[in-house]
Amino acid sequence: MSKKVDKFEHSNDWENWVGLQIIKRSGKPFKSGEKVGIVESVEINPNSDKKAFRMKEDQTLVDCHQCQLLKEVVETSKIK
């Protein structure tokens, strides 16, 4: 059985992700074309009214719940 992913499990920590590398949960690239991005700030996305990361690479916004820390993905893959 697969475990359901809680996309909001880190919602209290998102402000602490500024300066850290993130990836999309879907595996798709960001609008910059890169699969890894650096968080510049956290703000409200005017299109979705949800918390979003401002990306350092191209100043675009991506909703926080769509992302995860790259460090967590690497650590989890080492366990498997």
C-alpha positions in Angstrom: 0.0 0.0 0.0 1.3 3.4 -0.9 1.3 6.1 1.8 -0.6 9.3 1.0 1.7 12.4 0.9 0.8 15.3 3.0 1.8 18.3 0.9 1.3 20.7 3.8 3.3 18.8 6.4 6.1 21.5 6.3 3.8 24.5 6.1 5.0 26.0 9.4 8.7 25.7 8.1 8.4 27.2 4.6 9.8 30.6 5.7 12.9 28.7 6.8 13.5 27.4 3.3 14.8 30.8 2.0 18.2 30.2 0.5 17.7 26.4 0.2 17.4 24.2 -2.9 13.9 22.8 -3.7 12.4 20.6 -6.4 8.8 20.1 -7.6 7.0 17.1 -6.1 5.9 16.2 -9.7 9.5 16.0 -10.9 8.7 18.6 -13.6 11.0 21.6 -14.1 10.3 25.1 -12.9 9.5 27.8 -15.4 13.2 28.6 -15.7 13.6 25.1 -17.2 15.7 23.9 -14.2 14.6 21.0 -12.0 16.3 22.5 -8.9 15.7 26.1 -7.7 16.7 28.3 -4.8 14.0 30.0 -2.7 14.5 33.8 -2.5 11.4 34.6 -0.4 8.0 33.4 0.7 4.9 35.4 -0.3 1.3 35.0 -1.3 0.7 34.0 -4.9 -1.9 36.4 -6.3 -3.1 33.7 -8.8 -3.9 31.0 -6.2 -4.0 33.0 -2.9 -1.6 30.4 -1.4 1.9 30.7 0.1 4.4 30.6 -2.7 8.2 30.6 -3.1 9.8 33.4 -5.1 12.5 31.7 -7.2 15.9 33.3 -7.2 16.7 32.2 -10.8 13.9 33.9 -12.6 11.7 35.7 -9.9 8.7 33.5 -10.7 6.3 32.1 -8.0 5.6 28.5 -7.3 3.1 27.4 -4.7 4.9 26.0 -1.6 2.8 22.8 -1.4 4.1 21.8 -4.9 7.7 21.7 -3.7 10.0 19.8 -1.4 13.5 20.3 -0.1 16.1 18.7 -2.3 18.0 17.7 0.8 15.0 15.6 2.0 14.7 13.8 -1.4 18.4 12.9 -1.3 18.3 11.7 2.3 15.1 9.6 1.6 16.6 8.0 -1.5 19.7 6.9 0.4 17.4 5.0 2.8 15.8 2.9 0.0 
